[in-house]
């Protein structure tokens, strides 16, 4: 039993050892120069559907049919819209209100 535990300990410690010596030059060459894009480019990419990047009519038709015929996706879309409207209603109560009143008494 003791030999088995020693074997497991040595095996687990040997798994943490690095076998190859990587240089920093390789890591720096593989990293991009600019990690961020400008806001307008990112916004345009986010508005465009992912499948339109491939520019294949067959894929466009297939995705359009799937989105139209998948009732579960339609249900989730409506649920997300309802939650968005409810969030707008809840946030409206957080805004300050201004009450102006005129009162005349005798």
C-alpha atoms as an extended CHARMM CRD file, in Angstrom:
* protein
*
       106  EXT
         1         1  UNK       CA              0.0000000000        0.0000000000        0.0000000000  PROA      1               0.0000000000
         2         2  UNK       CA              2.8340000000        2.3730000000        0.8610000000  PROA      2               0.0000000000
         3         3  UNK       CA              4.5280000000        1.7350000000       -2.4960000000  PROA      3               0.0000000000
         4         4  UNK       CA              1.2660000000        2.4470000000       -4.2910000000  PROA      4               0.0000000000
         5         5  UNK       CA              0.8560000000        5.8060000000       -2.5050000000  PROA      5               0.0000000000
         6         6  UNK       CA              4.4580000000        6.7630000000       -3.2890000000  PROA      6               0.0000000000
         7         7  UNK       CA              3.8860000000        5.8450000000       -6.9200000000  PROA      7               0.0000000000
         8         8  UNK       CA              0.7180000000        7.9770000000       -7.0740000000  PROA      8               0.0000000000
         9         9  UNK       CA              2.5250000000       10.9040000000       -5.4370000000  PROA      9               0.0000000000
        10        10  UNK       CA              5.4540000000       10.7180000000       -7.8620000000  PROA      10              0.0000000000
        11        11  UNK       CA              3.1390000000       10.3200000000      -10.8270000000  PROA      11              0.0000000000
        12        12  UNK       CA              1.0480000000       13.3490000000       -9.8530000000  PROA      12              0.0000000000
        13        13  UNK       CA              4.1560000000       15.4820000000       -9.2930000000  PROA      13              0.0000000000
        14        14  UNK       CA              5.6640000000       14.4540000000      -12.6080000000  PROA      14              0.0000000000
        15        15  UNK       CA              2.5230000000       15.6020000000      -14.3890000000  PROA      15              0.0000000000
        16        16  UNK       CA              3.2770000000       19.1690000000      -13.3150000000  PROA      16              0.0000000000
        17        17  UNK       CA              6.7230000000       19.2360000000      -14.9140000000  PROA      17              0.0000000000
        18        18  UNK       CA              7.1940000000       21.1150000000      -18.1660000000  PROA      18              0.0000000000
        19        19  UNK       CA              8.8320000000       18.9100000000      -20.7810000000  PROA      19              0.0000000000
        20        20  UNK       CA              9.5010000000       21.4910000000      -23.5190000000  PROA      20              0.0000000000
        21        21  UNK       CA             11.4020000000       24.7280000000      -23.2270000000  PROA      21              0.0000000000
        22        22  UNK       CA              9.3330000000       27.4660000000      -24.8380000000  PROA      22              0.0000000000
        23        23  UNK       CA             10.9980000000       30.7480000000      -25.7190000000  PROA      23              0.0000000000
        24        24  UNK       CA              9.4080000000       34.1490000000      -25.3040000000  PROA      24              0.0000000000
        25        25  UNK       CA             10.0110000000       34.9600000000      -28.9800000000  PROA      25              0.0000000000
        26        26  UNK       CA              7.5260000000       32.3200000000      -30.0850000000  PROA      26              0.0000000000
        27        27  UNK       CA              4.8720000000       33.5950000000      -27.6820000000  PROA      27              0.0000000000
        28        28  UNK       CA              5.3430000000       37.2110000000      -28.7710000000  PROA      28              0.0000000000
        29        29  UNK       CA              5.1860000000       36.3760000000      -32.4780000000  PROA      29              0.0000000000
        30        30  UNK       CA              1.8630000000       34.5710000000      -32.0980000000  PROA      30              0.0000000000
        31        31  UNK       CA              0.1410000000       37.3720000000      -30.2090000000  PROA      31              0.0000000000
        32        32  UNK       CA             -1.7200000000       40.0180000000      -32.2480000000  PROA      32              0.0000000000
        33        33  UNK       CA             -0.4940000000       43.5940000000      -32.2990000000  PROA      33              0.0000000000
        34        34  UNK       CA             -3.8870000000       45.1160000000      -31.5650000000  PROA      34              0.0000000000
        35        35  UNK       CA             -6.1970000000       43.2800000000      -29.1620000000  PROA      35              0.0000000000
        36        36  UNK       CA             -9.0730000000       45.7210000000      -29.4300000000  PROA      36              0.0000000000
        37        37  UNK       CA            -10.9630000000       47.1240000000      -32.3860000000  PROA      37              0.0000000000
        38        38  UNK       CA            -12.6900000000       50.4530000000      -32.5880000000  PROA      38              0.0000000000
        39        39  UNK       CA            -16.2640000000       50.7800000000      -31.3620000000  PROA      39              0.0000000000
        40        40  UNK       CA            -17.9130000000       51.2510000000      -34.7660000000  PROA      40              0.0000000000
        41        41  UNK       CA            -16.3420000000       48.1040000000      -36.2030000000  PROA      41              0.0000000000
        42        42  UNK       CA            -17.3530000000       46.0540000000      -33.1690000000  PROA      42              0.0000000000
        43        43  UNK       CA            -20.9050000000       47.4350000000      -33.2680000000  PROA      43              0.0000000000
        44        44  UNK       CA            -21.2640000000       46.6260000000      -36.9750000000  PROA      44              0.0000000000
        45        45  UNK       CA            -20.0050000000       43.1000000000      -36.4380000000  PROA      45              0.0000000000
        46        46  UNK       CA            -22.3770000000       42.5700000000      -33.5200000000  PROA      46              0.0000000000
        47        47  UNK       CA            -25.3980000000       43.7200000000      -35.5310000000  PROA      47              0.0000000000
        48        48  UNK       CA            -24.6250000000       41.4240000000      -38.4450000000  PROA      48              0.0000000000
        49        49  UNK       CA            -25.7630000000       37.8300000000      -38.1180000000  PROA      49              0.0000000000
        50        50  UNK       CA            -22.9060000000       35.3390000000      -37.7690000000  PROA      50              0.0000000000
        51        51  UNK       CA            -23.9140000000       33.2980000000      -40.7870000000  PROA      51              0.0000000000
        52        52  UNK       CA            -23.8210000000       36.3130000000      -43.1110000000  PROA      52              0.0000000000
        53        53  UNK       CA            -20.0350000000       36.4070000000      -42.8110000000  PROA      53              0.0000000000
        54        54  UNK       CA            -19.8730000000       33.2450000000      -44.9640000000  PROA      54              0.0000000000
        55        55  UNK       CA            -21.9350000000       34.8010000000      -47.8000000000  PROA      55              0.0000000000
        56        56  UNK       CA            -23.5610000000       31.5140000000      -48.8360000000  PROA      56              0.0000000000
        57        57  UNK       CA            -27.2110000000       31.6820000000      -49.9160000000  PROA      57              0.0000000000
        58        58  UNK       CA            -27.8960000000       28.0830000000      -48.8920000000  PROA      58              0.0000000000
        59        59  UNK       CA            -26.7950000000       28.7770000000      -45.3160000000  PROA      59              0.0000000000
        60        60  UNK       CA            -28.8640000000       31.9820000000      -45.2230000000  PROA      60              0.0000000000
        61        61  UNK       CA            -31.9770000000       30.0960000000      -46.3320000000  PROA      61              0.0000000000
        62        62  UNK       CA            -31.3560000000       27.2570000000      -43.8880000000  PROA      62              0.0000000000
        63        63  UNK       CA            -30.8610000000       29.5410000000      -40.8870000000  PROA      63              0.0000000000
        64        64  UNK       CA            -33.8890000000       31.6320000000      -41.8450000000  PROA      64              0.0000000000
        65        65  UNK       CA            -36.0650000000       28.4980000000      -42.0510000000  PROA      65              0.0000000000
        66        66  UNK       CA            -34.7820000000       27.2090000000      -38.7310000000  PROA      66              0.0000000000
        67        67  UNK       CA            -35.4780000000       30.5170000000      -37.0120000000  PROA      67              0.0000000000
        68        68  UNK       CA            -38.9900000000       30.6830000000      -38.4720000000  PROA      68              0.0000000000
        69        69  UNK       CA            -39.9500000000       27.0800000000      -37.6820000000  PROA      69              0.0000000000
        70        70  UNK       CA            -38.3500000000       26.5980000000      -34.2710000000  PROA      70              0.0000000000
        71        71  UNK       CA            -41.1270000000       27.3070000000      -31.7930000000  PROA      71              0.0000000000
        72        72  UNK       CA            -38.8090000000       26.9960000000      -28.7800000000  PROA      72              0.0000000000
        73        73  UNK       CA            -36.5600000000       29.7740000000      -30.1280000000  PROA      73              0.0000000000
        74        74  UNK       CA            -39.5930000000       31.9610000000      -30.7580000000  PROA      74              0.0000000000
        75        75  UNK       CA            -40.8110000000       31.3350000000      -27.2250000000  PROA      75              0.0000000000
        76        76  UNK       CA            -37.4090000000       32.2200000000      -25.7650000000  PROA      76              0.0000000000
        77        77  UNK       CA            -37.2440000000       35.3590000000      -27.9190000000  PROA      77              0.0000000000
        78        78  UNK       CA            -40.6430000000       36.5080000000      -26.6550000000  PROA      78              0.0000000000
        79        79  UNK       CA            -39.6570000000       35.7190000000      -23.0630000000  PROA      79              0.0000000000
        80        80  UNK       CA            -36.5060000000       37.8120000000      -23.4730000000  PROA      80              0.0000000000
        81        81  UNK       CA            -38.5400000000       40.7010000000      -24.8910000000  PROA      81              0.0000000000
        82        82  UNK       CA            -41.0010000000       40.4800000000      -21.9800000000  PROA      82              0.0000000000
        83        83  UNK       CA            -38.1380000000       40.5350000000      -19.4630000000  PROA      83              0.0000000000
        84        84  UNK       CA            -36.6320000000       43.5380000000      -21.2400000000  PROA      84              0.0000000000
        85        85  UNK       CA            -39.9290000000       45.4370000000      -21.0190000000  PROA      85              0.0000000000
        86        86  UNK       CA            -40.3350000000       44.5020000000      -17.3560000000  PROA      86              0.0000000000
        87        87  UNK       CA            -36.8210000000       45.7700000000      -16.6770000000  PROA      87              0.0000000000
        88        88  UNK       CA            -37.7210000000       49.0710000000      -18.3400000000  PROA      88              0.0000000000
        89        89  UNK       CA            -40.8100000000       49.3490000000      -16.1220000000  PROA      89              0.0000000000
        90        90  UNK       CA            -38.8160000000       48.6180000000      -12.9600000000  PROA      90              0.0000000000
        91        91  UNK       CA            -36.1230000000       51.1200000000      -13.9160000000  PROA      91              0.0000000000
        92        92  UNK       CA            -38.7530000000       53.7910000000      -14.5560000000  PROA      92              0.0000000000
        93        93  UNK       CA            -39.6780000000       53.7390000000      -10.8550000000  PROA      93              0.0000000000
        94        94  UNK       CA            -36.0890000000       54.6180000000       -9.9500000000  PROA      94              0.0000000000
        95        95  UNK       CA            -36.1620000000       57.9780000000      -11.7270000000  PROA      95              0.0000000000
        96        96  UNK       CA            -37.0360000000       61.0310000000       -9.6500000000  PROA      96              0.0000000000
        97        97  UNK       CA            -40.4660000000       62.5260000000      -10.1410000000  PROA      97              0.0000000000
        98        98  UNK       CA            -41.5750000000       66.1240000000      -10.0700000000  PROA      98              0.0000000000
        99        99  UNK       CA            -44.9340000000       66.9930000000       -8.6150000000  PROA      99              0.0000000000
       100       100  UNK       CA            -46.3650000000       70.4200000000       -9.2550000000  PROA      100             0.0000000000
       101       101  UNK       CA            -49.6580000000       71.3400000000       -7.7150000000  PROA      101             0.0000000000
       102       102  UNK       CA            -51.7160000000       74.4490000000       -7.2390000000  PROA      102             0.0000000000
       103       103  UNK       CA            -54.0670000000       74.7140000000       -4.3370000000  PROA      103             0.0000000000
       104       104  UNK       CA            -56.5260000000       77.4420000000       -3.5130000000  PROA      104             0.0000000000
       105       105  UNK       CA            -58.4100000000       77.4750000000       -0.2380000000  PROA      105             0.0000000000
       106       106  UNK       CA            -60.7400000000       79.9230000000        1.4940000000  PROA      106             0.0000000000
